[in-house]
Amino acid sequence: MSNLKNSIFSGLVFGIFMGIFFAISNGIHYAIFIGPLSGLFFGLGIYFFITSKIIKQQTEIANLDEQAIIYADSANHFKNREGVGGKLYLLSNRLQFKSHRFNRQNHELILLMEDIKDVDFYNTMGLIPNGLIIKLHNGQCEKFVVNNRQVWREKIEKFTIK
């Protein structure tokens, strides 16, 4: 359900910006039709992309130690300023991210629970309250964009050693 809600929101924002762009470049009459239409197609495209079987297959983790997956959802991991799309998994002994192959920087990241010092929030672009910062004991920080960041924080903190 959060994927659908986020796709609709993304489509609305995209449609507004496209409407403004088309109003400036082609006139208001053109923008009234093309802005909402482009937002609709953008939102639908995002939704079908993130819920596709290909993305689900590419982001599945090899859970060789057969730990129970406590929580999992789509996420972006910031690596060298790129928001790499994929899926974030919480298991009892680790936090694991696996990207899909439609990124420039495909990777997998494993953070052991014993290495996590703190979980904090940030706002994406300074505005959108969906950022999660994982602070490690070695001083390293990993940034993610997630749905339900409060839920992520609460669940991660249940398994971290302080």
NURO-25852 format. One record per atom (N, C-alpha, C, CB): x, y, z; residue in three letters. Coordinates in steps of 0.02 Angstrom, whole numbers, plus 32768, in hexadecimal, padded with zeros to 4 digits. Glycine has a CB too. Layout:
<gumis>
XYZALA ...
</gumis>
This chain:
<gumis>
80297FC48000MET 800080008000MET 802B803F8000MET 7FD28000803CMET 8064803E8024SER 808F80798026SER 80AE80857FE2SER 80C68071805BSER 80BB804F7FBBASN 80D580597F77ASN 80A4807E7F4CASN 80E780167F58ASN 8064806E7F51LEU 8031808F7F2ALEU 802A80D87F3FLEU 7FED806B7F31LEU 802A80E47F80LYS 802481287F9ALYS 806081537F84LYS 802081277FE7LYS 809C81377F88ASN 80D7815C7F73ASN 80D881687F28ASN 811681377F88ASN 80BF81397F01SER 80BC81417EB8SER 808B81787EA5SER 80A980FF7E96SER 8052817A7EC7ILE 802181AF7EBAILE 803E81F37ECDILE 7FDF81A27EE2ILE 805F81F77F06PHE 807E82367F1BPHE 80B3824C7EE9PHE 809C822E7F62PHE 80DD821D7ED4SER 8111822E7EA2SER 80F382467E61SER 813E81F17E95SER 80BD82257E4CGLY 809B82397E0FGLY 807D827F7E15GLY 806582087DFEGLY 8061828F7E4FLEU 804482D27E5ALEU 807A83087E57LEU 802082D57E9DLEU 80B182FB7E7AVAL 80E8832C7E7AVAL 810483347E33VAL 812083157EABVAL 810F82FD7E10PHE 812983007DCCPHE 80F783257D9FPHE 813582B97DB1PHE 80B783177DA6GLY 808483387D7DGLY 808183837D89GLY 804083197D8CGLY 808A83997DC7ILE 808A83E07DD6ILE 80C684027DB4ILE 808D83EC7E23ILE 810183E47DBBPHE 813C84027D9CPHE 813784017D50PHE 817B83DD7DB2PHE 811D83CC7D34MET 811583C97CEBMET 80E083FB7CD4MET 810183827CD4MET 80AB84047CFCGLY 807884357CEBGLY 8096847C7CEAGLY 803F84327D1DGLY 80BF848C7D1BILE 80E084CE7D1DILE 810E84D67CE1ILE 810784D77D5FILE 813584A27CD3PHE 816384A47C9APHE 813D84AF7C58PHE 818C84637C96PHE 810784897C4DPHE 80E184907C0FPHE 80BB84D27C0DPHE 80B084557C08PHE 80A684EC7C46ALA 8084852D7C47ALA 80B485647C31ALA 8069853D7C8DALA 80F285607C47ILE 812485927C35ILE 8138858B7BEBILE 8162858C7C62ILE 8143854D7BD6SER 815D85437B91SER 812785427B5BSER 818385027B8FSER 80EA852A7B6AASN 80B885217B36ASN 807585427B44ASN 80AD84D87B2BASN 806B855E7B7EGLY 802C857E7B8EGLY 800285557BBFGLY 8004858B7B4FGLY 7FD785777BE3ILE 7FB085597C19ILE 7F7F85247C01ILE 7F8A858E7C3DILE 7F62852D7BC5HIS 7F3284FC7BACHIS 7F5284B87BA0HIS 7F1285157B6BHIS 7F8F84B97B86TYR 7FB5847C7B7ATYR 7FC7845B7BBDTYR 7FF5848C7B51TYR 7FDA84847BEEALA 7FF1846B7C2FALA 7FB9844A7C57ALA 800E84A47C58ALA 7F7C84637C50ILE 7F4484477C76ILE 7F3883FF7C64ILE 7F0584707C6AILE 7F4583ED7C26PHE 7F3B83A77C0FPHE 7F79837D7C18PHE 7F2683A77BC5PHE 7FB383967C03ILE 7FF0836F7C02ILE 800E83667C48ILE 802483907BD5ILE 800983977C74GLY 802583917CB7GLY 800883567CDEGLY 801983D17CDFGLY 7FC583547CE7PRO 7FA7831B7D0APRO 7FB282D87CE7PRO 7F5D83277D14PRO 7FB082D97CA5LEU 7FBA829B7C7FLEU 800182807C89LEU 7FAD82A77C34LEU 803282AD7C87SER 807882967C91SER 8081827D7CD9SER 80AA82D07C83SER 8060829E7D0AGLY 806482877D4FGLY 804582427D58GLY 804282B87D7DGLY 800C82377D37LEU 7FEC81F67D3ALEU 801981BF7D1FLEU 7FA981F77D14LEU 803581CA7CE4PHE 806181987CC5PHE 80A1818D7CEEPHE 807381AD7C7EPHE 80BC81C37D0APHE 80F881BD7D33PHE 80E981937D71PHE 811382027D48PHE 80B281A37D94GLY 80A0817E7DD1GLY 809381357DC3GLY 8062819D7DF0GLY 806E81267D8CLEU 806180E07D79LEU 80A280BC7D68LEU 803180DD7D3ELEU 80CE80DF7D44GLY 810E80C17D32GLY 813780AE7D6FGLY 813680F07D06GLY 813B80DC7D9FILE 815F80CF7DDDILE 814180947E02ILE 815F810E7E0BILE 80FE80937E08TYR 80DD805D7E2CTYR 80EA80197E0BTYR 8091806A7E2FTYR 80E280147DCAPHE 80ED7FD47DA8PHE 81377FBF7DA9PHE 80D57FD87D60PHE 81647FF07DABPHE 81AB7FE07DAFPHE 81BC7FC17DF3PHE 81D5801F7DA4PHE 81A77FE37E29ILE 81BC7FCB7E6BILE 81977F8D7E82ILE 81B280027E9EILE 815E7F7E7E63THR 813A7F417E76THR 81437F087E43THR 80F07F507E7DTHR 81717F117E13SER 817A7EDE7DE0SER 819E7EA07DFBSER 81A37EFB7DA5SER 81937E687DDALYS 81B37E297DEELYS 81FF7E2D7DE5LYS 81987DEE7DC4LYS 82157E517DB2ILE 825D7E587DA5ILE 827F7E7A7DE0ILE 826A7E807D64ILE 82627EB07DF8ILE 82807ED47E31ILE 827E7EA87E6FILE 825A7F177E3EILE 82477E847E7ALYS 82437E577EB5LYS 82797E217EB1LYS 81FD7E377EB9LYS 82847E057E77GLN 82B77DD07E6FGLN 82FD7DED7E7AGLN 82B27DB07E2AGLN 830A7E287E5EGLN 834D7E457E62GLN 835F7E5C7EA9GLN 83527E7F7E33GLN 832E7E697ED2THR 833C7E827F15THR 83337E4E7F4CTHR 830F7EBC7F24THR 83287E107F38GLU 83247DDA7F6BGLU 83697DCC7F86GLU 83057D997F4DGLU 836D7DC17FC7ILE 83AD7DB27FE5ILE 83B67D667FECILE 83B47DD4802AILE 83F57D527FECALA 84067D0C7FF9ALA 840D7D068045ALA 84497CF67FD3ALA 83DA7CEC8064ASN 83D77CE780ADASN 83F17CA280C1ASN 838F7CF280C8ASN 84337C9880BALEU 84517C5680C4LEU 844D7C3E810CLEU 84987C5780AELEU 844E7C6C813CASP 84497C578182ASP 84017C528199ASP 846F7C8981AEASP 83D27C5A816BGLU 838A7C508177GLU 836F7C7881B2GLU 837D7C078182GLU 83887CB581B9GLN 836D7CE381ECGLN 83287CF981D6GLN 839C7D2081F7GLN 82FC7D038204ALA 82B97D1B81F4ALA 82BE7D6481DEALA 82897D148230ALA 829B7D7581A8ILE 82987DBA8191ILE 82627DDC81BAILE 82887DBF8144ILE 82777E0D81E2ILE 824A7E2F8210ILE 82237E6681EDILE 82727E4C824BILE 82457E8981C0TYR 82267EC1819ETYR 824B7ECC815DTYR 82257F0281C9TYR 82287EDD8128ALA 82487EEB80E7ALA 821B7F1980BFALA 82557EA880C0ALA 823C7F458097ASP 82167F72806CASP 82477F92803AASP 81F27FAA8097ASP 822A7FB08007SER 82527FD57FD6SER 8278800D7FF9SER 82257FF17F9DSER 82B4801B7FE0ALA 82DC80507FFEALA 830F80687FCBALA 83008037803EALA 832B80A27FD9ASN 836480BC7FB4ASN 839E80C27FE5ASN 835581017F91ASN 83D980AD7FD0HIS 841580B47FF8HIS 844280E67FD6HIS 8439806F8002HIS 845981187FFBPHE 8483814B7FDDPHE 84CB81327FDCPHE 847E818E8002PHE 84E5812C7F9FLYS 852A81177F94LYS 854981477F63LYS 852E80CD7F7ALYS 857C816B7F79ASN 859E819D7F4FASN 856C81CD7F2FASN 85C7817B7F18ASN 853F81E77F57ARG 850C82197F44ARG 84D581FE7F17ARG 852E82517F20ARG 84D681BE7F06GLU 84A081A07EDFGLU 8470817D7F0EGLU 84BC816F7EA9GLU 842F81897F04GLY 83FD81637F29GLY 83F181227F04GLY 83BA818C7F30GLY 841180ED7F1BVAL 840E80AC7EF9VAL 83CF80887F10VAL 844E80827F09VAL 83A380777EE0GLY 836480567EF0GLY 836D800C7EFEGLY 833480607EB9GLY 83457FF37F2BGLY 83487FAC7F3CGLY 83177F9C7F74GLY 838E7F977F4FGLY 832C7F6D7F9DLYS 83027F577FD5LYS 832C7F518013LYS 82DF7F137FC4LYS 83107F67804BLEU 83317F63808CLEU 830F7F2D80B5LEU 83307FA880B0LEU 83377F0380D4TYR 831F7ECC80FDTYR 83397ED38144TYR 83337E8780DETYR 830E7EC58174LEU 83237EC181BALEU 831C7E7981CFLEU 82F87EF081E7LEU 83557E5C81E4LEU 83567E198201LEU 836E7E218248LEU 83847DE881D7LEU 83697DEF8271SER 837A7DF782B8SER 83C47E0682C2SER 83677DB882DESER 83EF7DF28294ASN 84377DFD829EASN 84567E30826EASN 845B7DBC8295ASN 842E7E4B823FARG 844A7E7A820FARG 84147EA381ECARG 84747E5481DBARG 842B7ED981D0LEU 84047F0381A2LEU 84257EFA815ELEU 84027F5081BALEU 83FD7EE8812DGLN 841B7ED780ECGLN 83F67EFC80B4GLN 84197E8B80E0GLN 841C7F1C8088PHE 84017F3F804EPHE 841A7F1C800FPHE 84147F8A804EPHE 83ED7F137FDFLYS 84007EF87F9ELYS 83E07F227F68LYS 83EB7EAD7F97LYS 840A7F3C7F3BSER 83F27F677F05SER 83D77F3D7ECCSER 842A7F967EECSER 83AD7F5D7EA3HIS 83987F3D7E65HIS 83CA7F527E2EHIS 834E7F517E51HIS 83C97F317DF6ARG 83FB7F3B7DC2ARG 83EF7F787D96ARG 83FF7EFF7D98ARG 83BD7F9F7DA4PHE 83AF7FDB7D7CPHE 83D280197D9APHE 83647FE77D76PHE 8407800E7DBEASN 842F80437DDDASN 847480447DBEASN 8433803A7E2AASN 8497807B7DC5ARG 84DC807E7DAFARG 850B805C7DE1ARG 84F180C87DA4ARG 84FA805F7E20GLN 852580447E55GLN 850380097E78GLN 8537807A7E88GLN 84FC7FD27E55ASN 84DE7F977E73ASN 85097F7E7EADASN 84D37F5F7E3FASN 84E87F6D7EE3HIS 850E7F547F1CHIS 84E07F347F4FHIS 85367F8D7F3DHIS 85007F147F7EGLU 84DE7EF77FB8GLU 85047F107FF5GLU 84DB7EA77FB4GLU 84DF7F228029LEU 84FD7F3C8066LEU 84E17F1580A1LEU 84EF7F88806ELEU 850E7EFE80CCILE 84FA7EDA8109ILE 85167F008145ILE 85137E908107ILE 84E97F138172LEU 84FC7F3481B0LEU 84E87F0681EALEU 84DB7F7A81B7LEU 85197EED820ELEU 850A7EC28247LEU 84EC7EEB8280LEU 854A7E9D825FLEU 84BC7ECE82A2MET 849A7EF282D8MET 84CB7F08830EMET 84647EC582F7MET 84FD7EE0831CGLU 852D7EF18350GLU 85587F2E833CGLU 855A7EB6835EGLU 855A7F3F82FCASP 85817F7882E5ASP 85597FB982E4ASP 859C7F6A829FASP 85177FB582EDILE 84ED7FF082EAILE 84EC8013832EILE 84A47FDD82D5ILE 84FF8053832CLYS 8501807C8369LYS 84C080A28374LYS 853B80AD8365LYS 84A380BD833DASP 846980E78344ASP 844280E98302ASP 847D812F8359ASP 840280F88307VAL 83D6810082CDVAL 83B7814582D3VAL 839F80C782C9VAL 83BE816D829FASP 83A581B182A1ASP 837F81C18261ASP 83DF81E482ACASP 836081FC825FPHE 833882118225PHE 8359824C8203PHE 82F08223823APHE 8348825681C3TYR 83588293819FTYR 8321829C816BTYR 839F8290817ETYR 831C82D88150ASN 82EA82E7811DASN 830D82EA80D9ASN 82C6832A812CASN 82F382C480AATHR 830E82C48066THR 830383098048THR 82ED828D803BTHR 833783248028MET 83368368800BMET 8323839C803FMET 8306836B7FCFMET 832C838C807FGLY 831C83BA80B5GLY 82D183C180C2GLY 833883FC80A5GLY 82A7839C809CLEU 825F83A580A2LEU 8237836680B0LEU 824583C38064LEU 824983308090ILE 821F82F48091ILE 823582C780CBILE 822482CE804DILE 820982BA80FBPRO 821C82938137PRO 821C8247812APRO 81EC82A38170PRO 824E82308104ASN 825281E980F5ASN 829981CD80FAASN 823681DC80B1ASN 82C681F38117GLY 830C81DD811BGLY 831C81BA815DGLY 833A82188113GLY 834781888157LEU 835D81608190LEU 83A9815D818ELEU 833D81188190LEU 83C9817081C5ILE 8412816C81C9ILE 8425813681FBILE 843181B181DFILE 844E810781E5ILE 846880D28210ILE 84AF80E68222ILE 8465808B81EDILE 84BA80F38262LYS 84FD8106827ALYS 851F80C98298LYS 84F8814182AELYS 855C80BC8282LEU 858180828299LEU 85B4809682CELEU 85A58060825ELEU 85CA806682F5HIS 85FB8072832AHIS 863D808C830FHIS 860780338353HIS 864E807C82D1ASN 868D809282B3ASN 868A80D88296ASN 86A28061827CASN 865180FB82A0GLY 864981408289GLY 862981468244GLY 868B81618287GLY 8623810F8221GLN 8604810F81DEGLN 85B9811881E5GLN 861480CD81B9GLN 859B813B81B3CYS 8552814481B1CYS 8538812C816DCYS 853F818F81BDCYS 8501810A816EGLU 84E080F38131GLU 849B8114812EGLU 84DB80A5812DGLU 848B813280F5LYS 844B815580EDLYS 841D812E80BFLYS 8457819C80D1LYS 83DE812A80D3PHE 83AB810980ADPHE 836D813680A8PHE 839880C580CDPHE 8348812D8072VAL 8305814B806BVAL 82D58110806FVAL 82FD81748027VAL 82A78113809FVAL 827A80DB80ACVAL 823380F480B6VAL 829180B380E9VAL 820380C880B1ASN 81BF80D480C7ASN 81BC80C38111ASN 818A80AA809DASN 819480E68136ASN 818880D7817EASN 81C980D681A6ASN 816680948185ASN 81EE810C81A4ARG 8230810E81C5ARG 822B81048210ARG 8252814F81B6ARG 81F48119822EGLN 81EC810F8277GLN 81E880C48287GLN 81AC81348290GLN 81C4809F825DVAL 81BF80568267VAL 82038036825FVAL 818C80378234VAL 8229804B822BTRP 826C80308221TRP 8297803C8260TRP 828E805081E4TRP 829680798278ARG 82BF808A82B3ARG 82AD805F82EFARG 82B680D482C5ARG 826D805982FDGLU 825780328337GLU 826C7FE98331GLU 820C80368340GLU 82647FCD82F5LYS 82757F8682ECLYS 82C07F7A82EFLYS 82597F6E82AALYS 82E77FA882D1ILE 83307FA082D3ILE 834A7FA6831AILE 83527FD582A7ILE 832F7FD7833FGLU 83477FE28384GLU 83397FA783B2GLU 8327802183A1GLU 83087F7D83A2LYS 82FB7F4283CBLYS 83347F0F83C8LYS 82BB7F2183B3LYS 835C7F128392PHE 83907EE08387PHE 83D67EFB838EPHE 83887EC18344PHE 83DF7F3B8398THR 84237F57839DTHR 843C7F5383E4THR 84247FA08385THR 847E7F4D83E9ILE 84A07F4B842BILE 84B97F928438ILE 84DB7F16842CILE 84A47FAD8470LYS 84B87FF28481LYS 84ED7FF184B5LYS 847D801C8499LYS 
</gumis>
